[in-house]
Amino acid sequence: MGNNKLIGIVLLVVGLILLYFGWQSSQSVGDQVVETFTGRFTDSTMWFLIVGAAAAVAGIFMAVLKK
């Protein structure tokens, strides 16, 4: 297994973990109240979701698609 593939798998796992934490954070009572009044999630929740999605996509690209 090459280094790029290993780094890709690690990025994918880290991205999925961050997405999970972002989803959990978005389901909290505090975040639901903020979303009700402002129409959007808190900044920390958005960062979890954005960075998690970017890491997961980069991980998939490195582990599966890049040769």
Secondary structure, DSSP 8 states (H G I E B T S, - for coil): --HHHHHHHHHHHHHHHHHHHHHHHHTSHHHHHHHHHHSS--HHHHHHHHHHHHHHHHHHIIIII--
